[in-house]
Amino acid sequence: MQLTEVGYAVADGIATVTLDRPEQRNAFTGTMADELVRAAAAADADDDVRVVLVTGAGRDFCVGADLSGGRDTFAGRRTSGRPPGPLSETIGGVPRDRGGVASLAFAALRKPVIAALNGAAVGIGLTLTLPMDVRIAGASARFGLPFVRRGITPEAGSGWFLPRIVGISQAMEWVATGRIFDAEEALRGRLVSRVVPDDELLPVARAMARDIVENTSGAAVAATRQLLWSMLGASSPWDSHRVESRALVELGAGPDAAEGVVSFLEKRPPRFTAGLGPGAVAGVPRWPLPPDDVRAGE
């Protein structure tokens, strides 16, 4: 897989995805969007990958969209000349938002995703991470959702993700003002789960990833990730109960459930072996399911 603006490396069960335009402070481009989609797909399909870790090269995670196009940065021409694949699809009769194409590729992953946020995470540099499961911030990290200050709306599916993560009042304060805020405010607002010294950011994120790799069943984690995210839109706890009941039957009859019990009783590290396969895990549907117009390409 040839990539020019995103780094991708797999070691010890962890796929590290790195936004890699450090001279431009990892400003987001259409090429980066396409490469993030390909990296996410590669991680999902690789049985050697148990956890995905996303970070930025250099001093920043991502300062937002590349504005080098000047006044036409967000004009219609940015939708032309897109590569084949999700970026060339339409939704509702218009080209798909490229930030949403990238963020929803991470939403669709069946592996847990940890974002290690260094420096600035602004605009798409923040909304890209909303479908990720855990966000850890360095102490000097800065955040912002300045879309209305640029005359546009938030993107990358953030109208769905952001209020569910931080609540509608906090979401509206941040998006209506578009102001920059620090890591401690992000922690108070539940945007990030913890703040650590800058030099400990990657070690802490990798330690969390290793804990998942070494101590959990990949099949159980995959089913659980799909379950929790999909139930955010469920109308009743019965929806969750229905899916959980089937998952417990399927996983309970599998090798990882037996290994989980035996390794506990024998007081030794588990050796989980169940794979994911290409589709749903333990009967938990793949999430999010794209709408008909995207699947059909309109």
Secondary structure, 3 states (H helix, E strand, C coil): CCCCCEEEEEECCEEEEEECCHHHCCCECHHHHHHHHHHHHHHHHCCCCCEEEEEECCCCCECCECCCCHHHCCCHHHHCCCCCCHHHCEECCEECCHHHHHHHHHHCCCCCEEEEECCEEECHHHHCCCCCCEEEEECCCEEECCHHHHCCCCCCCHHHHHHHHHCHHHHHHHHHHCCEEEHHHHHHCCCCCEEECHHHHHHHHHHHHHHHHHHCCHHHHHHHHHHHHHHHHCCCHHHHHHHHHHHHHHHHCCHHHHHHHHHHHCCCCCCCCCCCCCCCECCECCCCCCCHHHHHCC
